[in-house]
């Protein structure tokens, strides 16, 4: 089952403001395994399949290091097609002495790391949806130890060769200022709560475990970062059709959100100032 195509609403490309475009490009190509799709003096578009953007990096003229304890990006999450792909990634990171966190979330198996600007990255694979345990419309998730040895064994003698073509932007996890306010906003955009966690909630469409993670771990009422701070510029929500997109825009405008129309997309932000690009499935 593909939770990242119509009729679902799902996460697309993420746009980051970075402090050193060349340094970050080297990291994302050599360590994470992206390919460069487009590049100019202050902007790089990265891809896994040579066609579709997954990560866009921009270096503004005025930029300073990511500010702590703010709203913004907790991590973006790259979804790999298979467990063997995750095993190859573990071997690659180990060979390059990359510092990792890891968790078994019951619904998925995940690795965690950060880029040189301090942006969080999750790289994960989903277990089969039939194995996910739902009760009263909420899915069971956990943070158990990861059986990395078994995952590596599944990859056999296959070598890491960058991100596989089927890699997707599986979900985006955000620091927010208020969970109730943020939940209401994303419900208006078409999402529903899939599970709760201490000071966090996870939302999705189509019974995915989560397309969006939202937390107040930087403190309830956390301030927005300044415009010059490195970090999240915006992330993308992809809608299956014009009717669904128009309905979502109408609902958030009713709640007071400002939505800007640009060619092929709409620009808004959630109540915590996290930028969002709204567009149709291509």
C-alpha positions in Angstrom: 0.0 0.0 0.0 1.4 3.4 -1.0 0.5 6.2 1.5 2.4 8.7 -0.6 0.2 9.0 -3.6 -3.5 9.9 -4.4 -6.1 9.6 -2.9 -4.0 10.5 0.2 -2.6 13.9 1.2 1.1 13.3 1.8 4.5 15.0 2.4 6.7 16.2 -0.5 9.9 18.1 -0.8 11.5 20.0 2.1 13.2 23.4 1.7 16.0 24.4 4.0 17.9 27.6 4.6 21.6 26.6 5.1 24.7 28.4 6.2 27.2 26.8 3.8 25.7 25.5 0.6 28.8 23.7 -0.6 29.4 22.0 2.7 25.8 20.9 3.0 25.7 19.7 -0.6 28.7 17.5 0.1 27.1 16.1 3.2 23.8 15.3 1.5 25.4 13.7 -1.6 28.3 11.8 0.0 26.8 10.8 3.4 23.0 10.7 2.8 23.2 9.6 -0.8 21.2 12.2 -2.8 22.0 13.2 -6.4 22.0 16.8 -7.5 19.1 17.6 -9.8 19.7 21.3 -10.2 22.3 23.7 -8.9 23.1 27.4 -9.0 25.1 29.8 -6.9 22.7 29.9 -3.9 20.4 27.0 -4.5 20.6 23.2 -4.9 17.8 20.7 -5.6 18.5 17.1 -4.5 16.8 14.0 -5.7 16.8 10.2 -5.2 15.4 9.2 -8.6 16.9 11.8 -10.9 13.4 13.4 -11.6 11.6 14.4 -8.4 12.9 16.9 -5.9 13.1 15.7 -2.3 15.3 18.3 -0.7 15.9 21.9 -1.7 18.7 24.0 0.0 19.0 27.7 -0.3 21.7 30.0 1.1 20.4 33.5 1.7 22.7 36.5 1.8 21.9 37.0 5.5 22.1 33.7 7.4 23.2 32.6 10.9 23.3 29.3 12.7 20.1 27.6 13.6 18.6 29.1 16.8 17.9 26.7 19.7 14.6 26.1 21.5 12.5 27.5 18.7 9.6 26.1 16.6 10.7 24.7 13.2 12.1 21.4 12.0 12.6 18.5 14.4 13.4 16.2 11.5 12.4 15.3 8.0 12.1 11.5 7.3 13.3 9.7 4.2 11.4 6.5 3.7 13.4 3.7 2.0 11.7 0.9 0.0 13.0 -2.1 1.8 14.6 -3.4 5.0 17.6 -4.4 3.0 18.0 -0.7 1.9 18.1 0.3 5.6 20.7 -2.4 6.2 22.9 -1.0 3.4 22.5 2.5 4.9 23.6 1.2 8.4 26.8 -0.3 6.9 27.5 2.9 5.0 27.1 5.1 8.0 29.2 2.7 10.1 32.0 2.8 7.6 31.9 6.6 7.6 31.8 6.8 11.4 28.5 8.7 11.3 26.9 9.2 14.7 23.5 7.6 14.8 20.4 7.2 16.9 18.1 4.3 16.2 14.6 3.0 17.2 12.1 0.3 16.5 8.7 2.1 16.4 6.7 -1.1 15.9 5.3 0.4 12.6 8.8 1.1 11.3 12.5 0.8 11.9 14.5 4.1 12.0 17.9 5.7 12.1 18.5 9.3 13.3 21.2 11.7 12.5 21.8 15.5 12.0 23.3 17.5 9.2 26.1 20.0 9.8 23.5 22.8 10.4 21.8 20.8 13.1 18.7 19.8 11.1 17.4 16.4 12.1 17.1 13.6 9.6 15.3 10.3 10.0 16.0 7.4 7.6 13.5 4.5 8.0 11.6 1.7 6.5 8.0 0.7 7.1 6.8 -2.6 8.4 3.9 -4.1 6.4 0.7 -2.2 7.2 -1.1 -5.4 8.0 1.2 -5.8 11.1 0.4 -2.4 12.5 -1.9 -2.6 15.6 -4.8 -0.2 15.7 -7.2 0.3 18.6 -10.0 2.9 18.7 -8.6 4.5 15.5 -5.1 5.0 17.1 -2.0 3.1 16.0 0.4 1.6 18.5 3.9 3.1 18.2 6.9 2.8 20.6 10.6 3.6 20.9 12.2 0.2 21.3 15.8 -0.8 20.7 16.6 -1.4 17.0 17.9 -4.9 16.0 20.5 -3.4 13.7 22.4 -6.7 13.3 19.3 -8.4 11.8 18.7 -5.4 9.5 22.3 -5.5 8.2 22.1 -9.3 7.7 19.0 -8.7 5.5 21.1 -6.6 3.1 23.5 -9.6 2.6 26.6 -8.7 0.6 24.8 -5.8 -1.2 26.8 -2.5 -1.1 25.3 0.9 -0.4 25.0 2.9 -3.6 23.2 6.1 -2.4 19.5 6.5 -1.8 17.4 4.0 -3.9 15.1 5.4 -6.6 12.0 4.6 -4.6 13.0 6.8 -1.6 10.1 9.1 -0.5 9.7 12.0 1.9 7.9 9.7 4.4 7.0 12.3 7.0 8.0 15.6 8.5 8.2 16.2 12.3 7.9 19.8 13.6 8.5 21.7 16.8 5.4 23.7 17.5 4.2 26.2 20.2 0.8 24.7 21.0 -0.5 21.2 20.3 -4.3 22.0 20.4 -3.9 25.0 18.1 -1.7 23.1 15.7 -3.9 20.0 15.7 -7.0 22.1 14.7 -5.0 23.7 11.9 -3.8 20.4 10.4 -7.3 18.9 10.8 -8.5 21.8 8.6 -5.9 20.8 6.1 -7.3 17.2 6.0 -5.3 15.3 8.6 -6.4 13.4 11.6 -4.6 12.2 14.8 -3.2 8.7 14.4 -1.5 8.4 17.8 -0.4 10.4 20.8 2.9 10.6 22.6 4.1 12.7 25.6 4.0 16.3 24.5 3.5 15.2 20.9 1.0 13.9 18.4 1.2 12.2 15.1 -1.3 12.9 12.2 -1.9 11.3 8.9 -4.4 10.6 6.1 -5.5 7.2 4.8 -4.5 5.4 8.0 -0.8 5.9 7.6 1.0 5.8 11.0 2.0 9.5 10.4 2.7 12.0 7.7 3.2 14.7 10.3 4.8 14.6 13.7 4.1 17.6 16.0 5.8 18.2 19.4 6.3 20.9 22.1 9.6 19.4 23.3 11.2 22.9 22.8 8.6 24.2 25.3 4.9 25.1 25.0 4.8 28.6 23.6 8.3 28.2 22.0 9.1 31.3 19.9 9.5 31.3 16.1 13.1 31.5 14.7 14.2 34.7 13.2 14.1 35.0 9.4 17.9 34.9 9.3 18.1 31.6 11.2 19.2 28.5 9.4 16.7 25.7 9.3 13.3 25.1 7.8 12.1 27.4 5.1 9.0 25.3 4.2 7.9 21.8 3.6 5.4 20.5 1.1 1.9 18.9 1.4 0.7 17.3 -1.8 -3.0 17.1 -2.5 -4.7 14.5 -4.8 -7.0 16.8 -6.6 -8.1 20.5 -6.9 -11.3 20.0 -5.0 -9.5 18.6 -1.9 -6.9 21.3 -2.1 -9.4 24.1 -2.5 -11.5 22.8 0.5 -8.4 22.7 2.7 -7.3 26.3 1.7 -10.8 27.5 2.4 -10.9 26.0 5.9 -7.6 27.4 7.0 -8.4 30.9 5.5 -11.6 30.8 7.6 -9.4 30.3 10.7 -7.4 33.3 9.8 -4.4 31.8 7.9 -3.0 33.8 5.1 -2.6 31.8 1.9 -0.5 33.2 -1.0 -1.0 31.9 -4.5 2.1 31.3 -6.7 2.4 29.5 -10.0 1.6 25.8 -9.4 1.4 26.1 -5.6 0.1 27.9 -2.6 2.2 29.2 0.4 1.1 29.4 4.0 2.3 28.7 7.5 1.0 26.9 10.5 0.2 28.7 13.8 3.9 28.2 14.9 5.3 29.8 11.8 6.4 26.6 10.0 6.2 27.3 6.3 4.1 25.1 4.1 3.9 24.7 0.3 0.5 23.3 -0.8 0.4 21.8 -4.3 -1.3 19.2 -6.4 0.0 15.7 -7.1 2.0 15.6 -10.4 
